[in-house]
């Protein structure tokens, strides 16, 4: 075994044996860690990383389609979390939602710069992107924990589900989804729009807003 | 400028959070988010609706180098064990970390998988003839922990060392004419090829010239290569499986 063992917090993944939904089960713990992080507590920040980075990394890897980009954006994301933790308001949003929003915004910004030609899409990325993509329905079915949104998602007609999943999990634009599914752009836009509206209605119908996690 | 229409705000916020809003529209909308509390509220609502979907993905531990880099940037902590050039580079820089640098670091966290891997590897590999020397096994896994290749290093009766490789699962993205090439990743330096599992074969016996180098390897890996193996002597295709040797 090499001695490159990282210092204090990581070895992420060594702790949890059973899949845990960090959105729900650890909401209070994560919120508390964010409050401590805002006060400059490095140990709390390390623990926060340990608990939340495996979910965020999984999301970023699919979104960006490339391991090294996901690592870079995860790094950006936690630097940002350390710097802006004082803005987190536990009464307004779940901690994982807040952190996932930071991660997704950074990732989508990178995709936007790539679209604009400001970030290179090199050969490795071009070669890996299609390979690494699981089918969106498989991704959806893989160990779903966020039950309510899953149930609502599964209630959607398959094309709407697929459109939403390709956009959400794989960071595809409308036109990329259209290309992937071999459908006209207008059709895909309408699937995504109707899917979002149906999802909203379903989520609102099943529980009051204050019960959100 | 303010967005007036509630439905429009809701629609744009949904597109923004879903990620389908791209390009200049995204940058423009972010100004509304900054300026307008109603827009912020609509975005927050959509985040609460959609982002929990991300928890449906199986967790994936990031490589330890990411945390090292975060500590380095925020607290100026420098790890002695880290190579002089950090394997983490900024997105704008085209050069990706050489995969084997990341791999060696990865290995230290992947150790948690060893117990299961050894048990599984032993069960799979305890089929050959009895051997004279130490036996080592490795189970090479993909990023989700699925076993792809089982390896056994054994000493043949004539004293030569042999690496037995058995393909348990072909990578999904692998073309029919592609081969799996096996690599030993030393603690420092470039990976060395161990040999190729030909297309269509599910097991192979590879002669090992320098078993001590193999035992000293920080990690073993498998990549997808063109027929005959990598034309360059270094992996050219995606690295699909990795693991380390353990004594049994």
Interface residues (C-beta under 8 A of the other chain):
Chain A: X1 X2 X3 X4 X5 X6 X7 X9 X10 X11 X12 X13 X14 X16 X19 X21 X22 X23 X42 X46 X49 X53 X54 X55 X56 X57 X58 X59 X61 X62 X63 X67 X68 X69 X70 X71 X72 X73 X74 X75 X78 X79 X82 X92 X93 X94 X96 X97 X100 X101 X104 X108 X109 X110 X111 X112 X115 X116 X119 X120 X122 X124 X127 X128 X130 X131 X132 X139 X140 X142 X143 X144 X145 X146 X148 X149 X150 X153 X164 X167 X168 X169 X171 X172 X173 X174 X177 X192 X193 X196 X199 X200 X203 X212 X213
Chain B: X11 X14 X17 X18 X19 X20 X22 X23 X26 X27 X44 X47 X48 X49 X50 X51 X52 X53 X54 X55 X56 X57 X58 X59 X60 X61 X62 X63 X64 X65 X66 X67 X68 X69 X70 X71 X73 X74 X75 X77 X79 X81 X82 X88 X89 X90 X91 X92 X94 X96 X97 X102 X104 X105 X107 X108 X109 X111 X112 X143 X173 X187 X218 X238 X244
